[in-house]
Amino acid sequence: MRDLVTVVDENDKELATKPRSKLTSKDIVRVSVLWVEDGKGNVLLQQRALTKKIGPGLWGPAVAGTVESHETYLSNIVKEAEEEIGLTDFEPQEVDKRLFWEKQGEFGRMFTFYQTTIDQPVEKFKLKTDEVAQIKWVPKEQLLANLDEHISEYVPSAVFWKEIYG
């Protein structure tokens, strides 16, 4: 069951369940994303492990994950937060949902974005090193300004960050 994902339409209506290895360029999968800010105007970013199949070495939100067929967006982001950076006991607030098609991607993604506030130094997080190379706090204004010039250094969901969090 771990490798099964739900395929949805443009309105996030469930169409089928498939193994990830059987997805086509016409399929859309669900992805949950967690944007973490601290009380000082910083955003927690993670750099994806260099061994990742999709987006190795790219910078992304604190946490993100493909929703498996037995999960909801919310249960997935809670699970992924603990797995990827050791984050527990937080309250994710859903802020937006967006459909994204990569020009040369393997499949589409229905992103559901969550936000939370955590005041914790990076040293207190526990990284899953096969998922996350590193994390860092970045001033929000600096990050949003940097997206215009360096979007290729970020994961696909970054195209929406300025609209949602700016």
MOTAZI-V535801 format. One record per residue. N is the residue number from 1. RES is the residue in one small letter. OMEGA is omega in whole degrees, -180 to 180 (999 if undefined). D_LAST is the distance of its C-alpha to the last C-alpha in whole Angstrom. Layout:
# MOTAZI-V535801
n res omega d_last
N RES OMEGA D_LAST
N RES OMEGA D_LAST
This chain:
# MOTAZI-V535801
n res omega d_last
1 m -175 37
2 r -175 35
3 d -178 34
4 l 177 34
5 v 178 31
6 t 175 30
7 v -177 30
8 v 174 28
9 d -177 28
10 e 178 25
11 n 179 25
12 d 175 25
13 k -179 29
14 e 180 31
15 l -175 33
16 a 172 35
17 t -177 35
18 k 168 35
19 p 179 36
20 r -177 33
21 s -178 35
22 k -180 36
23 l 178 33
24 t -179 33
25 s 178 31
26 k -178 31
27 d 174 30
28 i 177 26
29 v 179 26
30 r 178 23
31 v 175 21
32 s -174 19
33 v 179 16
34 l 175 15
35 w -178 12
36 v 174 14
37 e 172 12
38 d -179 15
39 g -176 16
40 k 179 15
41 g 178 12
42 n 179 12
43 v 178 12
44 l 177 15
45 l 172 15
46 q 172 19
47 q -179 21
48 r 178 23
49 a -179 27
50 l -179 28
51 t -179 31
52 k 179 28
53 k -179 29
54 i 175 26
55 g 179 23
56 p 177 26
57 g -180 24
58 l 177 20
59 w -179 18
60 g 179 16
61 p -179 14
62 a -176 17
63 v 172 19
64 a 179 19
65 g 175 22
66 t -178 24
67 v 178 26
68 e -171 30
69 s -179 32
70 h -175 33
71 e 167 29
72 t 175 27
73 y -177 23
74 l 180 23
75 s 178 26
76 n -177 25
77 i 176 22
78 v 178 24
79 k -177 27
80 e 179 24
81 a 179 23
82 e -179 26
83 e -171 28
84 e -175 25
85 i 178 24
86 g -178 27
87 l 177 24
88 t 175 26
89 d 177 26
90 f -178 22
91 e 178 21
92 p 177 18
93 q 179 16
94 e -178 16
95 v -177 13
96 d 174 13
97 k -178 16
98 r 173 16
99 l -179 19
100 f 173 19
101 w 174 22
102 e -179 22
103 k -180 25
104 q -178 27
105 g -179 26
106 e -178 29
107 f 177 27
108 g 180 24
109 r 172 22
110 m -178 20
111 f 167 17
112 t -175 17
113 f 176 14
114 y 179 14
115 q 174 13
116 t 178 15
117 t 179 16
118 i 175 18
119 d -176 20
120 q 177 22
121 p -177 23
122 v -178 23
123 e -178 27
124 k 178 27
125 f 179 25
126 k -175 28
127 l 171 27
128 k -167 29
129 t 176 30
130 d 177 30
131 e -170 27
132 v 177 25
133 a 180 26
134 q 173 24
135 i 177 21
136 k 172 19
137 w -179 16
138 v 175 14
139 p -176 12
140 k -178 8
141 e 178 8
142 q 179 11
143 l -177 10
144 l 176 7
145 a -177 10
146 n -178 12
147 l -178 11
148 d -175 13
149 e -171 16
150 h -176 16
151 i -179 15
152 s 179 19
153 e -174 19
154 y 177 16
155 v -177 17
156 p -177 17
157 s 180 14
158 a 180 12
159 v -178 12
160 f -171 9
161 w -178 7
162 k 180 4
163 e -175 6
164 i -170 6
165 y -176 4
166 g 999 0
